[in-house]
Amino acid sequence: MRDSNGRYVAGIRGHDLTQGIAMHRLALTVLLLAPLPAVAQHPLTHFSDAIDLRFGRAQPVISYRLTVSAADTTRIDVTMHIRNAPDTIRLAMAAHPEYDDKFWRYVVEPAADSEGRARPVVREDSAVWRVVAPGGDVTVRYAIGLPAREASRAAWRPFLTPTGGLVGGPHSFMYVLGQELAPAVVTFDLPPGWQIATGLTPTSDPRTYFAPSVGVLVDSPALVGRFAEWRFAVDGVPHRVVYWRLPGAVPFDTVVFAGQIERIVREAVRLFGRAPYREYSFLIQDGAWGALEHANSVTIGAPSATLATDATDALEEIAHEYFHTWNLVRIRPAEYRGVSHLPAPPAGGLWFSEGVTMYYADLLLRRAGLPTADSTRAAHLARLIERYLGSPGNTRLSAEQVSRSANSGDPLALGDYDASPHVQGELMGAMLDLVIRSATAGRRSLDDVMRLMLERFSGVRGFTGRDVQQAVEEVCGCAVSDFFEAHVRRGTPIPVDRYLALAGLRSRITWAPALDREGHPAPDTWIGAANQADGRGAALRLHDPASAWGRAGLHSGDRLVAVNGRPASSWSELRAVLGRVRIGDTLVMDVRRAGTPVRARVVVTGYRQPMVRIDTVPGASPAARTLRERWLASR
């Protein structure tokens, strides 16, 4: 997914694919083949009865009713009915493996009852509650008090308006600790005329859905409301595109847009040989940014005004997130685990999960004949090398170190450098593809590595960097240990010309002052800040210790207090200042470092950026020329 600056950041990954897929298949086979009760005056209750019969009375079965009112868009009300409950129930809110919105902060009015009596709900921890009641049936009620609407809304976060919203997923559902494989049904109680689009399994009741496990439950948000919908099938597998519009949305060619998404799907399925789901939903929202992939759906922000003028960026993001259906949801880093309310450990393989996925986002669009930001693959690779060289941390820090730092929330994770596993991984994917093609005389490519990785790591075990290395070596029949040791495990710059030469190509790199939109030298505003939950000022994030900010004595992790004598303790306040600075300005930065006040005077300077052109090598061998032709043709 992408952050608010348009850069890709990692997102959710089918929480319990290590254990839930097998359970999902078993549950659906047994449940859907066996007859359900013929009479259903209360579909939720009778569906739960059916699950009781299939799974045994000792198995807790959870039923949810999620209620939304068009008259009150500030909250989501949830009723959770637990059948076959033990005497003590511990409830939790799941955390994402790479980002966590901590929606346990917004749980309000929790209450429980059983046998006609109220039971206390005691908070044990930030994301854990305890209910003590006689075993049997317990009902828990709570609400999610939605936080204030942001000026710029992330597509994966829940929201409500009078015409629709996004609900469900980890932001809405508590689950029973220790019963992560317990099946559940969800009934949506919505305003009249509202539709539902979700990755949950539908039942005979159009408002009730089935989840075979907690992992599937929290990995299947629901877009609800009044929206447009288009459907298509690829190899007999149904897909749907859902678009929720803001009032006054700009018209765009929806038929063309849905057709472009279908072409992306066809290319990805062709690459892997099959779709790894029964059906798939693209949940696209007007007025939002970013995206988040799930096992059989994706939430995407795509403003109608953008789609009406140039859908290229939206198509790139859709291709990226859809490719995650394989690479990250199924082929996942070893550190990923099942559902948990605890933060996940850092994953060292995001360079592969995110970066190689970015490589394929561009490639899928080209293979599908769709618009791309760069006219040719060579031009795209040149821009990628510019991004790689333009951030010094990319060439000094290993891909695994940078991967582990992603979304860690630790501003000191990379010291005073900034680096991207997405950029590093995309460039390494491109270089490895050339290595494989050259070693196999064009018979094999990175496509074969992806298929092998899916075969080996779509089950219980996730992959490590050495697993990727082994897969590449098996596909190409060559040694790539030096490549992985230098760039994945150690921070050695990638010698791009060594690999470009395999295709009869070379790079031309020059450095020049960065310019603004008017063509004037641009000020170095490459410094960020992350708002901290403790409210003690945003933590600075430096890009390069050799920048004007680093030379002034600032460091990543410094807590912002004031700028030029005016209080400023948030990223938005610093960003407003950066938007006004010019070369030669002096900023007096007051920060706190380990609790001690520090003042730094920053004289704003310009900065230099790389410019890359990729040329052909005169006199390249016939094999290199053939490789180049096929590579440039995206074959």
C-alpha positions as CSV (number, residue, x, y, z in Angstrom):
1,M,0.0,0.0,0.0
2,R,1.0,3.7,-0.2
3,D,1.5,6.3,2.5
4,S,0.1,9.8,2.4
5,N,3.0,11.0,0.4
6,G,2.2,8.5,-2.4
7,R,5.1,6.3,-1.4
8,Y,4.4,2.6,-1.1
9,V,4.3,1.2,2.4
10,A,3.5,-2.3,3.5
11,G,0.1,-3.4,4.6
12,I,-2.0,-6.2,6.0
13,R,-1.4,-9.8,4.9
14,G,-4.2,-12.4,5.3
15,H,-3.7,-12.8,9.0
16,D,-4.0,-16.5,9.5
17,L,-3.1,-17.9,6.1
18,T,-0.6,-20.1,7.9
19,Q,-3.5,-22.0,9.5
20,G,-6.8,-20.5,8.3
21,I,-6.8,-21.6,4.6
22,A,-7.0,-25.3,5.4
23,M,-9.7,-24.6,8.0
24,H,-11.5,-22.4,5.4
25,R,-11.7,-25.1,2.9
26,L,-12.8,-27.7,5.4
27,A,-15.4,-25.5,6.9
28,L,-16.9,-24.4,3.6
29,T,-16.9,-28.0,2.2
30,V,-18.7,-29.4,5.3
31,L,-21.0,-26.4,5.9
32,L,-22.0,-25.7,2.3
33,L,-22.6,-29.3,1.3
34,A,-24.7,-30.1,4.3
35,P,-28.3,-28.9,4.4
36,L,-29.1,-25.9,6.5
37,P,-32.3,-25.6,8.5
38,A,-35.3,-25.2,6.2
39,V,-36.9,-22.4,8.3
40,A,-35.0,-19.3,9.1
41,Q,-37.1,-16.7,10.9
42,H,-33.8,-15.4,12.4
43,P,-31.1,-16.3,9.9
44,L,-28.2,-15.4,12.2
45,T,-29.4,-17.8,14.9
46,H,-30.3,-20.7,12.6
47,F,-27.0,-20.3,10.7
48,S,-25.2,-20.6,14.1
49,D,-27.3,-23.7,14.9
50,A,-26.0,-25.2,11.6
51,I,-22.4,-24.4,12.6
52,D,-23.0,-26.0,16.0
53,L,-24.1,-29.2,14.3
54,R,-21.1,-29.3,12.0
55,F,-18.4,-28.4,14.5
56,G,-19.7,-29.9,17.8
57,R,-21.1,-28.4,20.9
58,A,-17.7,-27.9,22.5
59,Q,-16.5,-25.6,19.8
60,P,-17.3,-21.9,20.6
61,V,-19.3,-20.4,17.8
62,I,-19.5,-16.6,17.5
63,S,-22.2,-14.6,15.8
64,Y,-21.8,-10.9,15.2
65,R,-24.4,-8.2,14.4
66,L,-22.8,-5.1,13.0
67,T,-25.2,-2.1,13.1
68,V,-24.8,1.2,11.2
69,S,-27.2,4.1,11.3
70,A,-27.2,6.7,8.5
71,A,-28.4,9.2,11.1
72,D,-25.3,8.7,13.3
73,T,-22.1,8.2,11.3
74,T,-19.8,8.6,14.4
75,R,-20.1,5.0,15.6
76,I,-20.4,1.3,14.6
77,D,-22.4,-0.9,17.0
78,V,-21.4,-4.5,17.4
79,T,-23.3,-7.3,19.2
80,M,-21.2,-10.5,19.7
81,H,-23.0,-13.7,20.7
82,I,-20.8,-16.5,21.9
83,R,-22.3,-20.0,22.0
84,N,-20.6,-22.8,23.9
85,A,-18.6,-20.2,25.9
86,P,-16.2,-21.1,28.7
87,D,-16.7,-19.6,32.2
88,T,-14.0,-17.0,31.5
89,I,-13.7,-15.3,28.1
90,R,-10.8,-13.1,27.1
91,L,-11.6,-10.8,24.2
92,A,-9.1,-9.0,22.0
93,M,-8.7,-6.7,19.0
94,A,-6.3,-8.0,16.4
95,A,-3.1,-6.1,15.4
96,H,-1.9,-5.9,11.8
97,P,1.5,-7.5,11.2
98,E,3.0,-4.3,9.8
99,Y,0.7,-1.5,10.8
100,D,-1.7,-1.2,13.6
101,D,-4.3,1.6,13.9
102,K,-4.9,0.6,17.5
103,F,-8.6,0.7,17.2
104,W,-8.9,-0.8,20.7
105,R,-8.6,2.9,21.7
106,Y,-12.0,3.5,20.2
107,V,-14.0,0.7,21.9
108,V,-16.7,2.3,24.0
109,E,-19.5,1.1,26.2
110,P,-18.5,-2.6,26.4
111,A,-21.1,-4.7,28.3
112,A,-21.9,-8.4,28.6
113,D,-24.8,-10.5,29.9
114,S,-25.7,-14.2,30.3
115,E,-28.6,-16.0,31.8
116,G,-30.4,-12.7,31.9
117,R,-27.9,-11.0,34.2
118,A,-25.3,-8.3,33.4
119,R,-21.7,-9.5,33.7
120,P,-18.7,-7.2,34.2
121,V,-16.3,-6.5,31.3
122,V,-12.8,-5.9,32.8
123,R,-10.0,-4.4,30.7
124,E,-6.9,-6.5,31.2
125,D,-4.6,-4.8,28.7
126,S,-4.8,-2.2,26.0
127,A,-6.3,-4.6,23.5
128,V,-7.7,-7.3,25.9
129,W,-10.9,-7.6,27.9
130,R,-12.1,-10.3,30.3
131,V,-15.7,-11.5,30.9
132,V,-16.5,-14.0,33.7
133,A,-19.9,-15.6,33.3
134,P,-21.4,-19.1,33.6
135,G,-20.4,-21.2,30.6
136,G,-22.9,-21.4,27.8
137,D,-24.3,-18.4,25.9
138,V,-22.8,-15.0,26.5
139,T,-23.7,-11.7,24.7
140,V,-21.2,-8.9,24.5
141,R,-22.1,-5.5,23.2
142,Y,-19.8,-2.6,22.4
143,A,-19.4,0.3,20.0
144,I,-16.5,1.6,17.9
145,G,-16.5,5.4,18.3
146,L,-15.0,6.4,15.0
147,P,-12.2,9.0,15.4
148,A,-12.6,12.5,13.8
149,R,-12.5,12.4,10.1
150,E,-9.1,13.2,8.6
151,A,-8.7,15.8,5.8
152,S,-7.0,13.0,3.8
153,R,-8.5,9.6,4.4
154,A,-6.6,6.3,4.1
155,A,-8.6,3.8,2.1
156,W,-8.2,0.9,4.6
157,R,-9.5,2.8,7.7
158,P,-13.2,2.6,8.6
159,F,-15.4,5.5,7.9
160,L,-19.1,6.3,7.7
161,T,-21.2,8.8,5.7
162,P,-24.9,9.1,5.0
163,T,-24.3,7.2,1.7
164,G,-21.9,4.5,2.8
165,G,-18.6,3.6,4.4
166,L,-16.0,0.9,5.3
167,V,-16.7,-1.3,8.3
168,G,-15.6,-4.7,9.7
169,G,-12.1,-6.1,9.6
170,P,-9.7,-5.7,12.6
171,H,-11.2,-2.2,13.3
172,S,-14.6,-3.6,14.3
173,F,-14.4,-7.1,15.6
174,M,-13.3,-8.4,19.0
175,Y,-12.4,-12.1,19.0
176,V,-12.0,-14.8,21.7
177,L,-8.4,-15.4,22.6
178,G,-7.4,-19.0,22.2
179,Q,-10.2,-19.6,19.7
180,E,-8.6,-18.1,16.6
181,L,-9.9,-21.0,14.4
182,A,-13.5,-20.7,15.7
183,P,-16.0,-20.1,12.9
184,A,-18.3,-17.1,12.9
185,V,-21.2,-15.5,11.1
186,V,-21.7,-11.8,10.6
187,T,-25.0,-10.0,10.0
188,F,-25.0,-6.4,8.8
189,D,-27.8,-4.2,10.0
190,L,-27.6,-1.3,7.6
191,P,-29.8,1.6,6.3
192,P,-32.4,0.7,3.7
193,G,-30.9,0.4,0.2
194,W,-27.3,-0.1,1.3
195,Q,-25.3,-2.8,-0.5
196,I,-22.5,-4.9,0.9
197,A,-19.2,-5.9,-0.8
198,T,-16.8,-8.1,1.3
199,G,-14.5,-11.0,1.0
200,L,-16.6,-12.9,3.6
201,T,-18.5,-15.9,2.3
202,P,-22.2,-15.1,1.5
203,T,-25.1,-17.2,2.8
204,S,-28.7,-17.6,1.7
205,D,-29.5,-14.4,3.7
206,P,-28.1,-11.4,1.7
207,R,-27.2,-9.6,5.0
208,T,-25.4,-12.6,6.6
209,Y,-21.9,-13.8,5.9
210,F,-19.6,-16.6,7.1
211,A,-16.0,-16.6,8.3
212,P,-14.3,-19.9,9.0
213,S,-11.8,-18.4,11.3
214,V,-10.8,-15.2,13.0
215,G,-8.1,-14.6,10.5
216,V,-10.5,-14.6,7.6
217,L,-13.0,-12.4,9.7
218,V,-10.5,-9.6,10.3
219,D,-9.0,-9.8,6.8
220,S,-12.3,-9.2,5.1
221,P,-13.5,-5.6,5.6
222,A,-16.9,-4.6,4.0
223,L,-17.6,-1.7,1.8
224,V,-21.2,-0.8,2.5
225,G,-23.6,1.8,1.0
226,R,-24.8,2.8,-2.4
227,F,-22.2,2.0,-5.0
228,A,-21.7,1.0,-8.6
229,E,-20.6,-2.5,-9.5
230,W,-19.2,-4.4,-12.5
231,R,-18.4,-8.1,-12.8
232,F,-16.2,-10.3,-14.9
233,A,-14.8,-13.8,-14.8
234,V,-11.2,-15.0,-15.4
235,D,-10.8,-18.7,-16.0
236,G,-14.3,-19.2,-14.5
237,V,-13.4,-17.3,-11.3
238,P,-15.8,-14.4,-10.6
239,H,-14.4,-10.9,-9.9
240,R,-16.3,-7.7,-9.1
241,V,-15.3,-4.1,-9.1
242,V,-17.2,-1.9,-6.7
243,Y,-16.9,1.9,-6.7
244,W,-18.3,4.1,-3.9
245,R,-18.7,7.7,-5.0
246,L,-18.7,10.9,-3.1
247,P,-21.6,13.4,-3.7
248,G,-20.8,15.4,-6.7
249,A,-18.2,12.9,-8.0
250,V,-16.6,13.6,-11.4
251,P,-17.9,11.3,-14.1
252,F,-15.4,8.9,-15.7
253,D,-15.6,6.0,-18.1
254,T,-16.4,3.2,-15.7
255,V,-16.6,0.5,-18.4
256,V,-13.1,1.2,-19.6
257,F,-11.8,1.3,-16.0
258,A,-13.4,-2.0,-15.1
259,G,-12.0,-3.5,-18.3
260,Q,-8.5,-2.3,-17.5
261,I,-8.7,-4.0,-14.1
262,E,-9.8,-7.2,-15.8
263,R,-6.7,-7.1,-18.0
264,I,-4.5,-6.7,-15.0
265,V,-6.2,-9.8,-13.4
266,R,-5.7,-11.9,-16.6
267,E,-2.0,-11.1,-16.7
268,A,-1.4,-12.0,-13.0
269,V,-3.4,-15.2,-13.3
270,R,-1.5,-16.1,-16.5
271,L,1.8,-15.6,-14.7
272,F,1.0,-17.9,-11.7
273,G,-1.2,-20.3,-13.6
274,R,-4.3,-19.9,-11.4
275,A,-6.2,-17.7,-9.1
276,P,-5.7,-18.6,-5.4
277,Y,-9.3,-17.7,-4.3
278,R,-12.9,-18.6,-5.1
279,E,-13.9,-15.0,-5.9
280,Y,-12.3,-11.5,-5.6
281,S,-13.6,-8.0,-4.9
282,F,-12.0,-4.7,-5.7
283,L,-13.4,-2.3,-3.1
284,I,-12.6,1.2,-4.6
285,Q,-13.5,4.4,-2.8
286,D,-13.7,8.0,-4.0
287,G,-12.1,10.6,-1.8
288,A,-9.4,8.4,-0.3
289,W,-5.7,7.6,-0.8
290,G,-3.6,4.4,-0.5
291,A,-4.6,0.8,-0.6
292,L,-4.5,-2.4,1.4
293,E,-4.5,-6.0,0.1
294,H,-6.4,-8.9,1.6
295,A,-6.7,-12.6,0.7
296,N,-9.6,-12.2,-1.7
297,S,-10.2,-8.4,-1.8
298,V,-8.5,-5.1,-1.8
299,T,-9.5,-1.7,-0.5
300,I,-8.3,1.1,-2.7
301,G,-8.6,4.9,-2.8
302,A,-9.1,6.3,-6.3
303,P,-10.6,9.8,-6.5
304,S,-13.1,10.2,-9.3
305,A,-11.4,13.4,-10.5
306,T,-8.2,11.5,-11.0
307,L,-9.8,8.6,-12.8
308,A,-11.5,11.1,-15.1
309,T,-8.2,12.7,-16.2
310,D,-5.5,10.1,-15.9
311,A,-5.9,6.7,-14.3
312,T,-2.3,5.6,-14.7
313,D,-1.3,6.0,-11.1
314,A,-4.5,4.2,-9.9
315,L,-3.9,1.3,-12.3
316,E,-0.3,1.0,-11.0
317,E,-1.6,0.9,-7.5
318,I,-4.2,-1.7,-8.3
319,A,-1.7,-3.9,-10.1
320,H,0.7,-3.6,-7.1
321,E,-2.0,-4.4,-4.5
322,Y,-3.5,-7.2,-6.6
323,F,-0.1,-8.8,-7.1
324,H,0.1,-9.0,-3.3
325,T,-2.6,-11.6,-3.5
326,W,0.2,-13.9,-4.3
327,N,3.4,-12.2,-3.2
328,L,2.8,-11.3,0.5
329,V,-0.6,-12.8,1.3
330,R,0.4,-16.3,0.1
331,I,4.2,-16.0,-0.3
332,R,4.9,-14.3,3.0
333,P,7.9,-13.5,5.2
334,A,8.7,-16.1,7.8
335,E,8.1,-13.5,10.6
336,Y,4.4,-13.4,9.7
337,R,2.1,-15.4,12.1
338,G,-1.5,-16.0,12.7
339,V,-3.9,-13.6,14.4
340,S,-2.6,-11.8,17.5
341,H,-3.4,-8.7,19.5
342,L,0.4,-8.2,20.0
343,P,2.5,-6.3,17.5
344,A,4.2,-8.5,14.9
345,P,8.0,-8.8,14.9
346,P,9.9,-6.9,12.1
347,A,10.0,-8.8,8.8
348,G,13.3,-8.9,7.0
349,G,11.8,-10.0,3.7
350,L,9.8,-6.9,2.8
351,W,12.3,-6.0,0.1
352,F,11.0,-9.1,-1.8
353,S,7.3,-8.8,-0.7
354,E,7.0,-5.1,-1.5
355,G,9.9,-4.3,-3.9
356,V,9.5,-7.3,-6.2
357,T,5.7,-6.6,-6.2
358,M,6.5,-3.1,-7.4
359,Y,8.6,-4.6,-10.2
360,Y,5.6,-6.6,-11.3
361,A,3.1,-3.8,-11.0
362,D,4.9,-2.0,-13.8
363,L,5.4,-5.3,-15.8
364,L,1.7,-6.4,-15.5
365,L,0.6,-3.1,-16.9
366,R,3.0,-3.4,-19.8
367,R,2.0,-7.0,-20.6
368,A,-1.7,-5.9,-20.4
369,G,-1.1,-3.1,-22.9
370,L,-2.2,-0.5,-20.3
371,P,-0.8,3.1,-19.7
372,T,2.4,3.4,-17.6
373,A,4.1,6.3,-16.1
374,D,7.3,5.7,-18.1
375,S,7.0,5.1,-21.9
376,T,9.5,2.2,-22.0
377,R,11.0,-0.3,-19.6
378,A,14.4,1.3,-20.0
379,A,13.0,4.7,-19.0
380,H,11.3,3.1,-16.0
381,L,14.5,1.4,-14.9
382,A,16.4,4.8,-15.3
383,R,13.8,6.5,-12.9
384,L,14.2,3.6,-10.5
385,I,18.0,3.9,-10.4
386,E,17.5,7.7,-9.8
387,R,15.3,7.0,-6.7
388,Y,17.8,4.4,-5.5
389,L,20.8,6.7,-5.8
390,G,18.9,9.8,-4.6
391,S,18.4,8.4,-1.1
392,P,21.9,7.6,0.4
393,G,20.5,5.1,2.8
394,N,19.6,2.8,-0.1
395,T,23.2,2.3,-1.0
396,R,24.5,2.0,2.6
397,L,22.0,-0.1,4.4
398,S,21.1,-3.8,3.7
399,A,17.7,-4.7,2.3
400,E,17.0,-6.8,5.3
401,Q,17.9,-4.0,7.7
402,V,15.7,-1.6,5.8
403,S,12.9,-4.1,5.6
404,R,12.9,-4.7,9.4
405,S,12.7,-0.9,10.0
406,A,9.7,-0.4,7.8
407,N,6.7,0.6,9.9
408,S,8.6,-0.2,13.1
409,G,7.7,3.2,14.5
410,D,11.3,3.5,15.7
411,P,12.8,6.8,14.3
412,L,16.2,5.5,15.2
413,A,16.0,2.3,13.3
414,L,18.1,3.6,10.4
415,G,20.0,6.2,12.2
416,D,20.1,9.5,10.3
417,Y,19.4,7.8,7.0
418,D,16.2,7.1,5.1
419,A,15.8,4.1,2.8
420,S,13.1,2.2,1.1
421,P,12.7,-1.7,0.9
422,H,10.4,-1.0,-2.1
423,V,13.0,0.8,-4.1
424,Q,15.8,-1.6,-3.1
425,G,13.7,-4.6,-3.8
426,E,12.4,-3.4,-7.1
427,L,15.9,-2.7,-8.4
428,M,17.2,-6.1,-7.1
429,G,14.2,-7.8,-8.8
430,A,15.2,-6.2,-12.1
431,M,18.8,-7.1,-11.8
432,L,18.0,-10.7,-10.8
433,D,15.7,-11.0,-13.7
434,L,18.6,-10.1,-16.0
435,V,20.9,-12.6,-14.3
436,I,18.3,-15.4,-14.7
437,R,17.6,-14.6,-18.3
438,S,21.3,-14.5,-19.2
439,A,22.2,-17.7,-17.3
440,T,19.3,-19.7,-19.0
441,A,19.7,-18.2,-22.5
442,G,16.3,-16.5,-22.1
443,R,14.4,-19.8,-21.3
444,R,13.6,-18.7,-17.7
445,S,13.0,-15.4,-15.9
446,L,11.9,-14.0,-12.5
447,D,8.5,-15.3,-13.4
448,D,9.8,-18.8,-12.7
449,V,11.1,-17.7,-9.3
450,M,7.7,-16.4,-8.4
451,R,6.0,-19.6,-9.3
452,L,8.5,-21.7,-7.4
453,M,8.1,-19.4,-4.3
454,L,4.3,-19.9,-4.5
455,E,4.7,-23.6,-4.6
456,R,7.0,-23.7,-1.6
457,F,5.8,-20.9,0.7
458,S,2.0,-20.7,0.3
459,G,1.5,-23.1,3.1
460,V,2.5,-23.0,6.8
461,R,6.1,-21.8,6.4
462,G,7.0,-18.3,5.4
463,F,10.3,-17.5,3.5
464,T,13.6,-16.0,4.5
465,G,16.2,-14.2,2.4
466,R,18.1,-17.5,2.0
467,D,15.0,-19.2,0.7
468,V,14.7,-16.5,-2.0
469,Q,18.4,-17.0,-2.9
470,Q,17.9,-20.8,-3.2
471,A,14.9,-20.4,-5.4
472,V,16.8,-18.0,-7.7
473,E,19.8,-20.4,-7.9
474,E,17.5,-23.4,-8.7
475,V,15.8,-21.5,-11.5
476,C,18.9,-20.1,-13.1
477,G,21.3,-22.9,-12.3
478,C,23.8,-20.3,-11.2
479,A,25.3,-19.0,-8.0
480,V,23.9,-15.7,-6.6
481,S,25.3,-16.0,-3.1
482,D,27.6,-13.0,-3.7
483,F,24.6,-10.9,-4.8
484,F,22.5,-11.8,-1.7
485,E,25.4,-11.4,0.7
486,A,26.3,-7.9,-0.6
487,H,22.9,-6.4,-1.1
488,V,20.3,-8.3,1.0
489,R,22.4,-9.0,4.0
490,R,25.0,-6.2,3.8
491,G,24.6,-2.7,2.6
492,T,26.8,-2.7,-0.5
493,P,25.7,-0.5,-3.5
494,I,24.2,-2.4,-6.4
495,P,26.6,-2.2,-9.4
496,V,23.8,-1.8,-12.0
497,D,26.1,-1.7,-15.0
498,R,27.4,-5.2,-14.2
499,Y,23.9,-6.5,-14.7
500,L,22.7,-4.2,-17.4
501,A,25.7,-5.4,-19.5
502,L,24.0,-8.8,-19.7
503,A,21.4,-7.2,-21.9
504,G,23.8,-5.0,-23.8
505,L,22.8,-1.9,-21.8
506,R,24.6,0.6,-19.6
507,S,23.7,3.6,-17.5
508,R,24.8,7.2,-17.9
509,I,24.6,8.9,-14.4
510,T,25.1,12.6,-13.9
511,W,24.4,14.8,-10.8
512,A,22.8,18.2,-11.0
513,P,21.1,20.7,-8.7
514,A,17.5,19.7,-7.9
515,L,15.0,22.2,-9.5
516,D,11.5,23.3,-8.5
517,R,8.5,23.5,-10.8
518,E,9.7,26.9,-12.1
519,G,13.1,25.6,-12.9
520,H,14.9,27.3,-10.0
521,P,17.2,25.5,-7.5
522,A,14.9,23.7,-4.9
523,P,15.5,23.9,-1.2
524,D,16.5,20.8,0.7
525,T,13.4,20.0,2.7
526,W,14.1,16.3,3.0
527,I,13.3,15.9,6.6
528,G,10.3,14.3,8.1
529,A,8.6,13.8,11.5
530,A,6.4,11.2,13.0
531,N,3.8,12.2,15.5
532,Q,4.3,10.2,18.7
533,A,1.5,8.7,20.8
534,D,2.9,10.1,24.1
535,G,2.2,13.6,22.9
536,R,5.7,14.9,23.5
537,G,6.4,16.2,20.1
538,A,6.9,14.6,16.7
539,A,10.1,12.6,16.3
540,L,12.3,13.9,13.4
541,R,13.4,11.6,10.6
542,L,16.5,12.6,8.7
543,H,17.2,11.6,5.2
544,D,21.0,12.0,5.1
545,P,23.4,13.0,7.9
546,A,25.4,15.0,5.3
547,S,22.3,17.2,4.6
548,A,21.9,20.8,6.0
549,W,19.7,19.3,8.7
550,G,22.4,16.8,9.8
551,R,25.2,19.3,9.5
552,A,23.3,21.6,11.9
553,G,23.4,18.8,14.5
554,L,19.9,17.4,14.3
555,H,19.3,13.6,14.5
556,S,16.5,11.2,13.9
557,G,14.5,10.8,17.0
558,D,14.8,14.4,18.2
559,R,11.5,15.6,19.5
560,L,10.3,18.7,17.8
561,V,9.3,21.6,20.2
562,A,9.5,24.9,18.2
563,V,10.6,26.4,14.9
564,N,11.8,30.0,14.9
565,G,10.5,30.5,18.4
566,R,7.0,29.4,17.6
567,P,5.6,26.2,19.1
568,A,5.6,23.4,16.7
569,S,5.3,19.8,17.9
570,S,3.6,17.9,15.0
571,W,4.4,16.8,11.5
572,S,1.7,19.0,10.1
573,E,3.2,22.1,11.7
574,L,6.7,21.3,10.5
575,R,5.4,20.5,7.0
576,A,3.7,24.0,6.9
577,V,7.1,25.6,7.7
578,L,8.9,23.5,5.1
579,G,6.4,24.6,2.4
580,R,7.5,28.2,2.8
581,V,11.3,27.9,3.1
582,R,13.7,29.2,0.5
583,I,17.4,28.6,-0.1
584,G,19.4,30.7,2.3
585,D,16.7,30.9,5.0
586,T,17.8,30.1,8.6
587,L,15.5,28.0,10.7
588,V,16.0,27.9,14.5
589,M,15.0,24.4,15.5
590,D,14.2,23.7,19.2
591,V,14.1,20.0,20.0
592,R,14.4,17.7,23.0
593,R,17.0,14.8,22.8
594,A,16.7,12.3,25.6
595,G,14.8,14.9,27.6
596,T,17.4,17.6,27.2
597,P,16.6,20.8,25.2
598,V,18.8,21.3,22.1
599,R,18.8,24.2,19.7
600,A,20.0,23.9,16.1
601,R,20.4,26.6,13.5
602,V,19.7,25.2,10.0
603,V,20.9,27.2,7.0
604,V,18.7,25.9,4.2
605,T,20.7,24.8,1.1
606,G,19.9,23.2,-2.2
607,Y,20.7,19.6,-3.0
608,R,21.9,17.6,-5.9
609,Q,20.0,14.7,-7.5
610,P,21.0,12.0,-10.0
611,M,19.9,11.9,-13.6
612,V,20.1,8.5,-15.3
613,R,19.9,7.6,-18.9
614,I,20.1,4.0,-20.1
615,D,21.9,3.4,-23.5
616,T,22.7,0.3,-25.6
617,V,26.3,-1.0,-25.5
618,P,28.0,-0.9,-28.9
619,G,29.1,-4.4,-30.1
620,A,27.0,-6.3,-27.6
621,S,26.9,-10.1,-28.2
622,P,24.0,-11.7,-30.1
623,A,22.8,-13.3,-26.9
624,A,22.8,-10.0,-25.1
625,R,20.9,-8.3,-27.9
626,T,18.3,-11.1,-27.9
627,L,17.9,-10.8,-24.2
628,R,17.5,-7.0,-24.5
629,E,14.8,-7.3,-27.2
630,R,12.7,-9.7,-25.1
631,W,13.2,-7.7,-21.9
632,L,12.3,-4.4,-23.6
633,A,9.2,-6.1,-25.0
634,S,8.2,-7.2,-21.4
635,R,8.2,-10.9,-22.4
